[in-house]
Amino acid sequence: MNRLLTMKRLSILFLSTFAVLIAGMFAYENLVVAPGDRCEAGGKWWDPEGRTCAQPISIAEITGRPLPGQRAAASAEKNRELVAIEDSLTAQQKARDAEADRQRAALAAQ
């Protein structure tokens, strides 16, 4: 009697199913998982829903604020500007006071 599923046919069926499953696993790895890993390895953000690899943007770049490493230098620069403004205001006040003293002396001399 000839059977439909002999041992040879079962082994071929099993091996072909196994080969298809292994090929599917490698295809899934290369087409779904690997792009995200490559994107994240490059320092970018991976969006699995849209399958998009995006470059992260710092808030400091958007707002124009200095980066964290540059904050001390920017703060020192602002402090120098404030000191210069205070010095000029002090010089203006001294000039006004000197002019007022000169005018008082001129009035007292009359």
C-alpha positions in Angstrom: 0.0 0.0 0.0 1.3 3.5 -0.9 0.9 6.0 1.8 0.7 9.7 1.1 3.0 10.8 3.9 6.0 8.5 3.9 9.0 9.1 6.1 10.9 10.7 3.1 8.0 13.1 2.3 7.6 14.0 6.0 11.3 14.8 6.4 11.2 16.9 3.2 8.1 18.7 4.4 9.7 19.3 7.8 13.0 20.6 6.4 11.3 22.8 3.9 9.0 24.3 6.6 12.1 24.8 8.8 13.9 26.5 6.0 11.0 28.8 5.3 10.7 29.7 9.0 14.5 30.4 9.3 14.4 32.5 6.1 11.4 34.4 7.6 13.3 35.0 10.8 16.3 36.4 9.0 14.1 38.5 6.8 12.3 39.9 9.8 15.6 40.6 11.5 17.0 42.4 8.4 13.9 44.3 7.5 12.3 45.2 10.8 14.8 45.0 13.7 18.2 45.9 12.0 17.2 49.4 10.7 16.2 50.5 14.2 19.5 49.1 15.6 21.5 50.8 12.9 19.7 54.1 13.5 20.2 54.0 17.3 23.8 53.1 16.9 24.3 56.2 14.8 23.0 58.3 17.7 19.6 59.1 16.1 16.0 58.3 17.2 14.1 55.4 15.6 10.3 55.6 15.3 9.0 52.0 14.8 5.5 53.1 13.9 6.6 55.3 11.0 9.8 53.5 10.5 11.6 56.8 10.5 15.2 57.5 11.6 15.3 61.1 12.8 18.2 63.3 14.0 17.5 64.7 17.5 17.6 68.4 17.9 18.6 70.1 21.1 16.2 72.6 22.6 19.1 75.0 22.9 19.5 75.0 19.1 15.8 75.8 18.6 15.7 78.6 21.2 19.1 80.0 20.6 20.3 79.5 24.2 23.9 78.5 24.7 24.7 74.8 25.1 25.4 73.4 28.6 29.1 73.5 28.0 28.9 77.1 26.9 26.7 78.5 29.6 29.6 79.5 31.9 31.3 81.4 29.1 28.0 83.1 28.1 27.3 84.0 31.8 30.8 85.5 32.1 30.2 87.5 28.9 26.9 88.8 30.3 28.6 89.7 33.6 31.3 91.6 31.7 28.6 93.5 29.8 26.8 94.4 33.0 30.0 95.6 34.6 30.7 97.8 31.6 27.2 99.2 31.8 27.5 99.9 35.5 30.9 101.6 34.9 29.4 103.8 32.2 26.5 104.7 34.5 28.9 105.5 37.3 31.0 107.7 35.0 27.8 109.6 33.8 26.7 110.1 37.4 30.2 111.5 38.4 30.0 113.8 35.3 26.6 115.1 36.4 27.7 115.6 39.9 30.8 117.5 38.8 28.7 119.7 36.5 26.3 120.3 39.4 29.2 121.3 41.7 30.6 123.6 39.0 27.2 125.3 38.6 26.8 125.7 42.4 30.3 127.2 42.6 29.5 129.6 39.7 26.2 130.6 41.5 28.0 131.0 44.8 30.7 133.2 43.1 28.0 135.6 41.8 
